[in-house]
Amino acid sequence: VCSSDLVHMRNGNLIQLCSGRYYQGSGVLSHLGGDAVLLGRRALVVADAAVWPKVEARVLRSLEQSGVDTKVWLFSGHCCPGNVRSAAQAGQAYGAELVVGVGGGRALDTAKIAADHMGGRAITVPTSAATCAASAWLAVEYTDEGAFVGNNWTRYPPFAVIAELDFIVRDCPARLCAAGIVDAMAKYPEISYNIQFSNQWEKNLFSQSAQLLSENTYRLLLEHGCETIEQLRAGKITPALEDCVCAALQVTGVISAMACGGKQAAVSHTLYSYFCCVHPELAAGFLHGELVGSTLVYQLAVNGAQKEAQEALNRVLRALGMPTCLEELGLKETSEEAARIFAFLAERMPVETPKELQRLRGESDVLFHGLRDSAGKLQTKRGETHETGI
C-alpha cells in the first residue's frame, strides 16, 4: 500500500493503525515469548550489535520459556537494502516464522521490512525512547551509504511492542530519550503547518484526531520533557516519565498513522532529509531527533506562531541539550547553502506557490541562527546572547 492510498478515507481505502499490542513497564519483557509463540515457533532476532550484549540473556530467556527457537542476526549501520536483504535471507534460511527487532529505530525498521519480505510479522523491543519506529507502521529507508530514501509501508504494522523500562530507563543514554522527546514534539508544529498551508491534507476524523492528539502530546512534553530526562538520568521510573516514554514510543506512532502515512511531516522532517542527502556528515554525527529539533523553532516561526511559543520551545530544546538552529549543527549561512535548502524544500514538500516559498525564506534568520532577544541579539544554546554581523 502506498501513502496515497491512505489520504482518502471516504473512498473506502485502507487506513492501517500502529501496533495492536503495547506493553510498557518494568518487567514487561516477560510478555515477549507469549506473544511470539502466537506467530510461530521459530524467530529471527534482529538486534542492534551495540545493545545486544546488555539485553541478550533476558530476551532469549523469554523466548525460550515459551518454546520459541531463535537465530540472532546482529544489526549495524542503516535500514537499507543490503541489511534488509541479509536479514531476510538469514530468516528464510532458518525457517523463521516471525522477526523480533531489538534496539533503536534503524534496527527496528530493518526488522519490520525484513519480516515483510519473509511474509511474517514483527515484534519490536525498543531499547530507548528515541523514536516511534517501534510502533509505527511505516519504516524509514536509507541507501546502503546512509542517504535518505523515503518511507516504506509494510503489509502489516508490528504485532506487538514490548517497552521494557529496565532497558529504556536504567540502561540507556539520556541523550537518546531526549532526542525521542523532541522528535515526538515535532508532530504538532508540522501537522499544524500542513493544516494551514498544504493542499495534500484531507480533513477527516482521522486527521483531525491526529491534530488533537499531537497537540496534547506536544504540551505534555513541553511541560514534563526536561524533568523526565533528569528522572531518567537518576534511574527513577515516575508517572511523568512513563507518560513521556509512551508519548515518544506509541502515541506518536498512532499520530503518524492517523495523519495518513507521511502527512504528519512538514518542514523539519524535510530538512532532516536534506541533511541526510546533502550533508551526510550531520546524519552521522547527530541523532534523528537532534536534527529534526534543530529546525523546530524555525517550523514554529514559519507557522506564524507567537514569539512566546517559539521561546518556550527554544528553552526546552536548550535545557535538553539539543541544537536549536543550523549554526549549532555547524552549517554556516551562505547564499549557496540557502539556495540549496529552499530548492530542496520546494521540490520535496512540495511548495506549490511563490508566496509559500517566500514564507519559508522570510524566516531564514531563525533557521540559520536561532531566536533573537528583545534587543535584537541572537540567543545562544546556553541562553546567552552575542552580537552578529548580519
C-alpha positions as CSV (number, residue, x, y, z in Angstrom):
1,V,0.0,0.0,0.0
2,C,1.5,3.3,-1.0
3,S,1.0,6.5,1.0
4,S,-1.6,8.0,-1.5
5,D,-3.9,5.1,-0.6
6,L,-4.3,6.5,2.9
7,V,-5.3,10.0,2.1
8,H,-8.9,9.5,1.0
9,M,-10.6,7.5,3.8
10,R,-14.0,8.2,2.4
11,N,-13.2,6.2,-0.7
12,G,-13.0,3.0,1.4
13,N,-9.2,2.7,1.2
14,L,-7.2,1.0,3.9
15,I,-6.2,3.0,6.9
16,Q,-3.7,0.9,8.9
17,L,-3.0,2.0,12.5
18,C,0.1,1.1,14.5
19,S,0.9,-1.9,16.7
20,G,-2.0,-3.9,18.0
21,R,-0.4,-4.6,21.4
22,Y,1.7,-2.3,23.6
23,Y,3.3,-3.3,26.8
24,Q,5.2,-0.7,28.9
25,G,6.7,-1.1,32.4
26,S,9.4,-2.8,34.4
27,G,9.3,-6.5,33.8
28,V,7.1,-6.5,30.7
29,L,9.7,-8.4,28.7
30,S,8.1,-11.5,30.2
31,H,5.3,-11.0,27.6
32,L,7.7,-11.3,24.6
33,G,7.7,-15.1,24.5
34,G,3.9,-15.4,25.0
35,D,3.2,-13.0,22.1
36,A,5.9,-14.5,19.9
37,V,4.5,-18.0,20.1
38,L,1.2,-16.8,18.7
39,L,3.1,-16.1,15.5
40,G,5.3,-19.2,15.3
41,R,7.9,-21.4,16.9
42,R,11.0,-20.0,15.1
43,A,12.1,-16.4,15.4
44,L,14.8,-14.4,13.7
45,V,16.1,-11.8,16.3
46,V,17.3,-8.7,14.5
47,A,19.3,-7.0,17.2
48,D,21.5,-3.8,17.4
49,A,25.0,-5.2,17.8
50,A,26.0,-2.5,20.3
51,V,23.0,-3.1,22.5
52,W,22.6,-6.9,22.3
53,P,25.2,-7.9,24.9
54,K,23.2,-5.9,27.5
55,V,19.8,-7.5,26.8
56,E,20.7,-10.9,25.2
57,A,20.1,-13.1,28.3
58,R,16.7,-11.7,29.1
59,V,15.4,-11.6,25.6
60,L,16.4,-15.1,24.8
61,R,15.1,-16.4,28.2
62,S,11.6,-15.0,27.5
63,L,11.5,-16.6,24.0
64,E,12.9,-20.0,25.2
65,Q,10.4,-20.2,28.1
66,S,7.6,-20.1,25.6
67,G,9.2,-22.7,23.3
68,V,10.3,-20.3,20.6
69,D,13.7,-21.2,19.0
70,T,15.8,-18.3,17.8
71,K,18.5,-17.3,15.4
72,V,20.2,-14.0,16.1
73,W,21.2,-11.6,13.3
74,L,23.2,-8.6,14.6
75,F,22.5,-5.3,13.1
76,S,24.7,-2.3,12.5
77,G,24.5,0.7,10.0
78,H,21.4,1.8,8.3
79,C,17.9,0.5,7.4
80,C,19.0,-0.1,3.8
81,P,18.6,-2.7,1.1
82,G,21.8,-4.5,2.0
83,N,20.8,-5.0,5.6
84,V,17.2,-5.8,4.9
85,R,18.2,-8.4,2.3
86,S,20.8,-10.1,4.6
87,A,18.3,-10.2,7.5
88,A,15.5,-11.6,5.4
89,Q,17.8,-14.2,3.8
90,A,19.0,-15.3,7.3
91,G,15.5,-15.6,8.5
92,Q,14.3,-17.6,5.4
93,A,17.3,-20.0,5.6
94,Y,16.4,-20.6,9.3
95,G,12.7,-21.1,8.5
96,A,11.8,-18.2,10.8
97,E,8.0,-17.5,11.1
98,L,8.4,-14.1,12.8
99,V,11.0,-11.4,13.4
100,V,11.9,-9.9,16.8
101,G,13.5,-6.5,16.5
102,V,15.7,-5.3,19.4
103,G,17.4,-1.9,19.6
104,G,16.9,1.6,18.2
105,G,14.9,2.9,15.3
106,R,17.0,1.7,12.4
107,A,17.3,-1.8,13.8
108,L,13.5,-1.9,14.4
109,D,12.7,-0.6,10.9
110,T,15.1,-3.2,9.4
111,A,13.3,-5.9,11.4
112,K,9.9,-4.7,10.2
113,I,10.8,-4.7,6.5
114,A,12.7,-8.0,6.8
115,A,9.6,-9.6,8.3
116,D,7.6,-8.3,5.4
117,H,10.0,-9.8,2.9
118,M,9.7,-13.1,4.7
119,G,5.9,-13.0,4.7
120,G,5.7,-12.8,8.5
121,R,5.1,-10.3,11.3
122,A,7.4,-8.4,13.6
123,I,7.5,-7.8,17.3
124,T,9.6,-4.8,18.5
125,V,11.6,-4.4,21.7
126,P,12.8,-0.8,21.8
127,T,15.8,-0.2,24.0
128,S,15.4,3.6,24.1
129,A,12.5,6.1,23.7
130,A,14.3,7.8,20.8
131,T,11.8,7.0,18.1
132,C,8.2,5.9,17.3
133,A,9.7,3.2,14.9
134,A,8.8,0.6,17.5
135,S,5.0,1.0,16.9
136,A,4.7,2.9,13.6
137,W,3.5,1.1,10.6
138,L,5.9,2.9,8.2
139,A,9.7,2.3,8.2
140,V,12.3,4.8,7.1
141,E,14.6,3.6,4.4
142,Y,18.1,4.7,3.5
143,T,20.7,3.8,0.8
144,D,23.5,1.5,1.8
145,E,25.6,4.6,2.1
146,G,23.1,6.3,4.5
147,A,21.3,8.8,2.2
148,F,17.6,9.2,3.0
149,V,15.3,7.4,0.5
150,G,11.8,7.6,1.9
151,N,9.1,5.7,3.8
152,N,8.2,2.1,3.4
153,W,4.7,0.9,4.3
154,T,4.9,-2.8,5.0
155,R,1.9,-5.0,4.7
156,Y,1.4,-5.1,8.5
157,P,2.3,-2.9,11.4
158,P,4.3,-4.5,14.3
159,F,2.3,-7.2,16.0
160,A,3.4,-6.0,19.5
161,V,5.7,-3.5,21.2
162,I,7.5,-4.6,24.3
163,A,8.7,-1.3,26.0
164,E,10.8,-2.8,28.9
165,L,11.6,0.2,31.1
166,D,14.5,-1.6,32.7
167,F,16.2,-1.2,29.3
168,I,14.9,2.2,28.4
169,V,15.3,3.9,31.8
170,R,18.1,2.1,33.6
171,D,20.5,1.2,30.7
172,C,20.1,3.8,28.0
173,P,21.9,7.1,27.4
174,A,19.7,10.1,28.3
175,R,20.7,11.7,25.0
176,L,18.7,9.1,23.1
177,C,15.5,9.7,25.0
178,A,15.9,13.4,24.8
179,A,16.1,13.1,21.0
180,G,12.9,11.0,21.1
181,I,11.0,13.6,23.1
182,V,12.0,16.3,20.6
183,D,11.0,14.1,17.6
184,A,7.6,13.4,19.2
185,M,7.1,17.1,19.8
186,A,7.7,17.8,16.1
187,K,4.4,16.3,15.1
188,Y,2.2,19.1,16.3
189,P,4.1,22.0,14.7
190,E,4.4,20.0,11.4
191,I,0.7,18.9,11.4
192,S,-0.3,22.5,12.1
193,Y,1.7,23.6,9.1
194,N,0.1,21.1,6.8
195,I,-3.4,22.0,8.0
196,Q,-2.8,25.7,7.3
197,F,-0.8,25.6,4.1
198,S,-0.8,22.1,2.5
199,N,-3.3,21.1,-0.2
200,Q,-2.4,17.5,0.5
201,W,-4.1,17.3,3.8
202,E,-7.6,15.9,3.8
203,K,-9.8,17.0,6.7
204,N,-11.5,13.9,8.2
205,L,-11.9,12.3,11.6
206,F,-8.5,10.7,11.5
207,S,-6.5,13.8,10.5
208,Q,-8.5,16.0,13.0
209,S,-7.8,13.4,15.7
210,A,-4.1,13.4,14.8
211,Q,-4.0,17.1,15.3
212,L,-5.7,17.0,18.7
213,L,-3.5,14.1,19.9
214,S,-0.3,15.8,18.6
215,E,-1.2,19.0,20.4
216,N,-1.8,17.1,23.7
217,T,1.5,15.3,23.3
218,Y,3.3,18.5,22.5
219,R,2.1,20.2,25.6
220,L,2.8,17.2,27.8
221,L,6.4,17.0,26.6
222,L,6.9,20.8,26.7
223,E,5.9,20.7,30.4
224,H,7.5,17.5,31.5
225,G,10.2,16.6,29.0
226,C,13.1,18.1,30.9
227,E,12.1,16.7,34.3
228,T,11.7,13.3,32.6
229,I,15.3,13.4,31.4
230,E,16.5,14.2,34.9
231,Q,14.5,11.3,36.2
232,L,15.9,9.0,33.6
233,R,19.5,10.1,34.5
234,A,18.6,9.2,38.1
235,G,17.1,5.8,37.0
236,K,13.7,6.7,38.5
237,I,10.5,5.5,37.0
238,T,7.8,8.0,37.7
239,P,4.3,8.6,36.2
240,A,5.6,11.6,34.3
241,L,8.4,9.6,32.9
242,E,6.1,6.8,31.9
243,D,3.8,9.3,30.1
244,C,6.7,10.8,28.2
245,V,8.1,7.4,27.1
246,C,4.6,6.3,26.0
247,A,4.3,9.6,24.0
248,A,7.6,9.1,22.2
249,L,7.2,5.4,21.5
250,Q,3.5,4.7,21.0
251,V,1.3,7.7,20.9
252,T,3.5,9.3,18.2
253,G,3.1,6.2,16.1
254,V,-0.7,6.5,16.4
255,I,-0.5,10.1,15.3
256,S,1.7,9.1,12.3
257,A,-0.9,6.6,11.2
258,M,-3.9,8.8,11.7
259,A,-2.2,11.6,9.9
260,C,-2.3,9.5,6.7
261,G,1.1,8.0,6.5
262,G,3.8,10.7,5.9
263,K,1.4,13.6,6.1
264,Q,2.4,14.3,9.7
265,A,5.8,15.6,8.4
266,A,6.5,19.1,7.0
267,V,9.4,21.5,7.1
268,S,11.5,20.0,9.9
269,H,11.4,16.4,8.6
270,T,12.0,17.5,5.1
271,L,15.1,19.3,6.3
272,Y,16.2,16.2,8.0
273,S,16.0,14.5,4.6
274,Y,18.1,17.4,3.3
275,F,20.8,16.8,5.9
276,C,20.9,13.1,5.0
277,C,21.2,13.7,1.3
278,V,23.4,16.8,1.2
279,H,25.3,16.7,4.5
280,P,25.7,13.0,5.4
281,E,28.3,14.0,8.0
282,L,25.5,15.6,10.0
283,A,23.4,12.4,9.8
284,A,26.4,10.5,11.1
285,G,27.2,13.0,13.9
286,F,23.7,13.7,15.3
287,L,20.6,11.7,16.2
288,H,17.4,11.9,14.2
289,G,15.6,13.8,16.9
290,E,18.5,16.3,17.2
291,L,18.5,17.1,13.5
292,V,14.7,17.4,13.5
293,G,14.8,19.6,16.6
294,S,17.4,21.9,15.2
295,T,14.8,23.4,12.8
296,L,11.7,23.0,15.0
297,V,11.7,26.7,16.2
298,Y,12.0,27.7,12.6
299,Q,9.0,25.5,11.9
300,L,7.0,27.4,14.5
301,A,8.2,30.7,13.0
302,V,7.0,29.6,9.6
303,N,3.7,28.6,11.0
304,G,3.3,32.2,12.3
305,A,3.3,31.1,16.0
306,Q,3.6,33.8,18.6
307,K,7.1,34.7,19.8
308,E,6.3,33.4,23.3
309,A,5.6,29.9,21.9
310,Q,8.8,30.0,19.9
311,E,10.8,31.0,23.0
312,A,9.1,28.3,25.2
313,L,10.2,25.6,22.7
314,N,13.6,27.1,22.4
315,R,14.1,26.9,26.2
316,V,13.1,23.3,26.3
317,L,15.5,22.4,23.4
318,R,18.4,24.2,25.2
319,A,17.6,22.5,28.5
320,L,17.6,19.1,26.8
321,G,21.0,20.0,25.1
322,M,19.5,20.0,21.6
323,P,20.8,22.2,18.7
324,T,18.3,24.9,18.0
325,C,19.4,26.2,14.6
326,L,21.7,25.2,11.7
327,E,24.6,27.2,13.1
328,E,24.6,24.9,16.1
329,L,24.9,21.9,13.7
330,G,28.0,23.6,12.2
331,L,26.2,24.8,9.0
332,K,27.1,28.4,8.1
333,E,24.7,30.7,6.3
334,T,25.9,31.2,2.7
335,S,24.0,32.1,-0.4
336,E,24.8,28.7,-1.9
337,E,23.6,26.8,1.2
338,A,20.4,28.8,1.4
339,A,19.7,28.3,-2.3
340,R,20.1,24.5,-1.9
341,I,17.9,24.3,1.2
342,F,15.0,26.3,-0.3
343,A,15.2,24.4,-3.6
344,F,15.1,21.2,-1.7
345,L,12.0,22.3,0.3
346,A,10.3,23.5,-2.8
347,E,10.8,20.1,-4.5
348,R,10.3,17.7,-1.7
349,M,7.4,19.1,0.4
350,P,6.3,20.3,-2.3
351,V,5.9,24.1,-2.1
352,E,3.3,25.0,-4.6
353,T,3.2,28.8,-4.7
354,P,5.8,31.6,-4.7
355,K,4.0,33.1,-1.7
356,E,4.6,29.9,0.3
357,L,8.3,29.8,-0.7
358,Q,8.6,33.4,0.4
359,R,7.2,32.5,3.8
360,L,9.9,29.9,4.2
361,R,12.6,32.3,3.1
362,G,11.3,35.0,5.3
363,E,12.3,33.1,8.5
364,S,15.8,32.2,7.3
365,D,17.5,34.1,10.1
366,V,15.8,31.8,12.7
367,L,16.6,28.8,10.6
368,F,20.4,29.5,10.5
369,H,21.0,31.5,13.7
370,G,18.1,30.9,16.1
371,L,16.0,33.4,18.0
372,R,16.9,36.9,18.8
373,D,16.2,38.6,22.2
374,S,14.3,41.9,22.6
375,A,17.5,43.8,21.9
376,G,18.0,42.1,18.6
377,K,20.9,39.9,19.8
378,L,20.9,36.2,19.0
379,Q,20.1,33.8,21.8
380,T,22.6,31.0,22.0
381,K,22.0,27.5,23.1
382,R,23.2,28.3,26.6
383,G,20.7,31.2,27.0
384,E,23.4,33.8,26.4
385,T,23.5,36.4,23.6
386,H,26.1,37.7,21.2
387,E,26.4,40.3,18.5
388,T,26.5,39.2,14.9
389,G,27.5,40.9,11.7
390,I,24.2,40.3,9.9
